[in-house]
Amino acid sequence: MGLKKLLIDIPALIDSGISAEEIECEYIYHRKNHGAFSLLEIAEFASYCRQCKDAFCVAACPKDALEHLESGVIKRWNMRCVGCKSCVLACPFGTIFPEVINYISANCDFCINQFEADPDFQPLCVKTAPPNTLKIVAMVNEDKKNHVYFCGENVAVKSPSWRMKEERV
């Protein structure tokens, strides 16, 4: 996707009142397990996780399903998670919600092949989500002033509740 990222606007999604089941995905392997679920899980985890410098959840995970990236972001690997809930018990802030985690799920491929073929391509999730909740944007840098942070190579998350490492007290 290059400079283009899928921007997930958490406050706009919450205000829309739409459920993830209503957001469609064209990836053939997501027909029954929508890719939007994995996208929203990434955004939700990035929003609510406090991104602790000394993350007890990462240390507690027996399957390395949580990883502290160089950027300071804690990334969750769905396919590694076995559902033991060690991370839930270790989190001092109670921000890991096991009831909303898809333990075994198909992961969004960000429609990378379609973007390579057509730079103006708009994924079905963007077309079927409420306006301005999911959109493709060209971004080189995070927009901390507007609470937009990168969560991986292809996703940006807008959430006022998320502060990066250098902004934490």
C-alpha positions in Angstrom: 0.0 0.0 0.0 3.0 2.3 0.3 2.0 5.6 1.9 -1.7 4.6 2.0 -3.1 3.4 5.2 -6.5 2.2 6.4 -7.6 4.8 9.0 -10.0 3.5 11.6 -11.7 6.3 13.5 -12.8 4.8 16.8 -14.9 7.7 18.1 -16.8 7.9 14.8 -17.4 4.1 14.8 -18.7 4.3 18.4 -21.0 7.2 17.5 -22.3 5.4 14.4 -23.8 2.6 16.4 -23.0 0.1 13.7 -21.9 -3.4 14.5 -18.9 -5.1 12.9 -21.2 -7.6 11.2 -22.6 -4.8 9.1 -19.2 -3.9 7.6 -18.6 -6.2 4.7 -15.3 -7.7 3.5 -14.5 -8.9 0.0 -11.6 -11.2 1.0 -13.0 -14.7 0.1 -11.7 -16.3 3.3 -13.7 -13.8 5.4 -17.2 -14.6 4.2 -18.2 -16.0 7.5 -15.5 -14.4 9.6 -15.4 -10.9 8.4 -12.0 -9.2 8.1 -13.6 -6.2 9.8 -13.5 -8.1 13.1 -9.7 -8.4 13.0 -9.4 -4.7 12.0 -11.6 -3.6 14.8 -9.8 -5.8 17.3 -6.5 -4.2 16.2 -8.0 -0.8 16.6 -9.7 -1.6 19.9 -6.5 -3.1 21.4 -4.4 -0.2 20.3 -7.0 2.2 21.7 -7.5 0.8 25.2 -4.1 -0.7 25.9 -2.0 1.6 27.9 1.1 0.6 26.0 3.1 0.2 29.3 6.8 0.5 29.1 7.2 -2.6 31.3 4.3 -4.5 30.0 3.4 -7.3 32.4 1.0 -8.8 29.9 3.8 -9.4 27.4 5.9 -11.1 30.1 2.9 -13.2 31.2 2.0 -14.6 27.8 3.3 -18.2 27.4 2.8 -18.2 23.6 4.4 -14.8 22.7 1.0 -13.6 21.4 1.8 -10.1 22.7 4.9 -8.3 21.5 6.4 -4.9 22.5 7.4 -3.3 19.1 10.4 -0.9 18.8 7.8 1.9 18.3 6.6 1.3 21.8 3.3 -0.2 20.7 2.2 -3.5 22.1 1.0 -5.7 19.2 -1.3 -8.7 19.7 -1.0 -11.7 17.5 -4.4 -13.4 17.3 -3.2 -16.7 15.8 -0.7 -17.2 18.6 -3.2 -16.7 21.4 -4.5 -19.9 23.1 -7.0 -18.1 25.3 -5.3 -18.8 28.7 -6.1 -15.2 29.9 -2.7 -14.8 31.5 -2.4 -11.3 29.9 -5.8 -10.4 31.4 -4.7 -11.3 34.9 -1.3 -9.5 34.4 -2.7 -6.2 33.1 -2.7 -3.8 36.1 -5.3 -1.5 34.3 -7.8 -4.2 33.2 -7.7 -3.1 29.6 -7.5 -6.5 28.0 -11.0 -7.7 27.4 -11.1 -11.5 26.7 -14.7 -11.6 25.7 -14.2 -9.5 22.6 -11.0 -11.2 21.4 -11.2 -13.5 18.4 -8.8 -16.2 19.4 -8.7 -17.9 16.0 -9.7 -15.6 13.2 -8.9 -14.7 9.7 -6.7 -11.7 9.4 -7.3 -8.7 7.2 -4.9 -8.6 4.2 -5.6 -4.9 3.7 -6.4 -5.6 0.1 -2.8 -5.0 -0.8 -3.0 -6.9 -4.1 -5.9 -4.7 -5.2 -4.0 -1.5 -4.4 -1.0 -2.7 -6.4 -3.4 -3.2 -9.4 -5.4 0.0 -8.9 -4.1 2.9 -6.7 -7.6 4.4 -6.5 -9.1 1.1 -5.2 -11.6 1.4 -2.2 -12.0 -1.8 -0.2 -15.5 -3.1 0.5 -15.0 -2.4 4.2 -14.5 1.3 3.5 -17.5 1.3 1.2 -19.9 -0.4 3.6 -18.8 1.3 6.9 -20.5 4.5 8.0 -19.0 7.6 6.4 -15.6 8.6 7.7 -15.2 5.7 10.1 -13.0 3.6 7.8 -11.1 5.3 5.0 -7.9 5.0 2.9 -5.6 7.9 3.6 -2.1 8.8 2.4 0.0 9.2 5.5 3.7 9.4 6.1 3.7 10.5 9.7 1.4 10.0 12.7 -0.8 13.0 13.4 -0.5 13.2 17.2 -2.3 16.5 17.4 -5.4 14.8 16.0 -4.8 11.6 18.0 -4.0 9.5 14.9 -1.3 6.8 15.5 0.1 4.0 13.3 -0.7 0.5 14.4 1.5 -1.6 12.2 2.5 -0.9 8.6 -1.0 -0.6 7.0 -3.3 0.7 9.7 -3.7 4.1 11.4 -6.0 4.4 14.4 -7.7 7.6 15.6 -8.4 7.5 19.3 -8.2 10.4 21.8 -7.6 7.8 24.6 -4.4 6.5 23.2 -1.1 8.2 24.0 2.3 7.2 22.7 5.3 6.4 24.8 6.8 10.0 24.8 3.4 11.5 25.7 2.9 9.3 28.8 3.4 10.7 32.3 
